Amino acid sequence: MNKGTKPPTLTDARGMGGIIAQDGFDYQLWDGLVRLPAWLVDPAFEEIIFEGLEDMEARFFAPQAPRGRLLERFQAKAGSLSPSEVCEVLESFFSFEKAYPQASRVHTLVTPRMPPTLAWLARDPARVRKARPFYEPFDDMAAASDAELRRRLVQTYGAPLGEFVATSVDVSERNLPDQDAAVAQFDTELARAFPTLDANRRRVGEAFAALAELVRRSIGVPLGAGTLVHTIERVLGESLPIPTVFPLHIRSDRNEAQVSALQINAANFSGGPVGFPPTTEWTNLIAALDSTSRWLRGRGVSRVRIGGSYRLTTAIALGFSFRAATGFELEVPTRSGPWVTDDRPGSDDAAPTWLVEEPATLHEGRLIVSIGVLRDPAADLMRVGIPSKSMLRLHVSDPLQSGRIAQIAVATAKRAIDSAKTRLRPEQIDLFFAGPAAFAVLLGHRWNAMGRTQWHEFVPSDGQYVATALL
């Protein structure tokens, strides 16, 4: 933002424009309601506001964003736009971004039809963006398309504005000549978002009208997801099939399919060619997980389904952030089916047989804990100079056949660690683990009141462990 330039506010001419002049409000209202079903199935969606700092804005929880939230902002123009008017809209988006950097993940211009000379602006950026996940493994292919799009935008709008449009602006051509057309598109989007919902067209139209009336009564006032869902359900006479278990997806450095879940980006913690980051950087991932945990508790959510792919350190950090002591129950995927933390072991669940070797002393003031399921890390530790007498060794040679048996194994390991900790009083626990990631999640889930713990991750190429997260 240039020195002396006033940032956009709710009381300036732009902020008051939609309240003072209602021309075109139906168009932006209808467009917003058509988008609503997709937002309601997005677990990160929180609220929408009409006539805030933009025609419409939607807010999403984003634990890894600088502000912990991200906006999607929409400026809707019902009439025909000239190229200069399109440029004015893009410049207004750019002004907002300069005043409030990284507050919005996308700015969208919505209009029935772009000027003929700018028809490519509604087509090419969307095409490049939608194809990007497919071409993610082919960096040179994706980069070529991105570079060509950026070149054309810079050629059209100049360097600063064109580069901003290339990364942060969408153009949506949507024809909504009347409310009937809007209801038809809303019906389509509702069926796409909730394919098992069986609602007749008349009631869908009534739900749309109820939402429109709610918005008209609430200009400039945020409308939360719960209020919007309740409004739809009240008119439809049935509940929307929104999942009762919160989906949390951990993204690694693999090329993964897009999923409907709150996503945590753990790509930099996947131990690929660049290796694992130092302990100080793991605090960023743990902070995002902890922020998500607090956010879910504030919304009364206690059940979380874990998805994605992740290494062992991320797994224990996941379990630790959503541990049982803070009221969470987890569903953890495995090849044989999910391990569910409130599926308690019964009397007929056979406990796994642990080999347990107690430590006689600490190692440099620390309790060294070696836990192995199938593979035993103890030999790796002794090779780097940790004596067996200073190691709590826990090893089970058989696979864990179910979540119930895994929970028995976690309880046994935790009791042994707690006993050694009480007896030797270490300043820190150093934990070395080999086994399934699901077990690491369960171990973190029960890792309460255990004190300062340094986790270590095995690097096969080096044949040794490196320090990762500090819990």
LINVENUR-V713581 format. One record per helix or strand. SS is the DSSP state (helix for helix, strand for strand). FROM is the first residue (numbers start at 1). TO is the last residue. Records with the same first field share a line. If there is no record, write none. Layout:
SS->FROM-TO / FROM-TO
This chain:
helix->13-20 / 25-40 / 83-99 / 116-132 / 139-157 / 159-168 / 179-193 / 201-216 / 225-236 / 267-269 / 279-298 / 312-321 / 324-326 / 378-383 / 388-390 / 403-424 / 437-445
strand->45-50 / 56-61 / 69-77 / 104-111 / 169-173 / 223-224 / 246-251 / 262-265 / 303-308 / 329-332 / 339-340 / 355-357 / 363-363 / 366-373 / 391-396 / 428-434 / 453-459 / 464-470
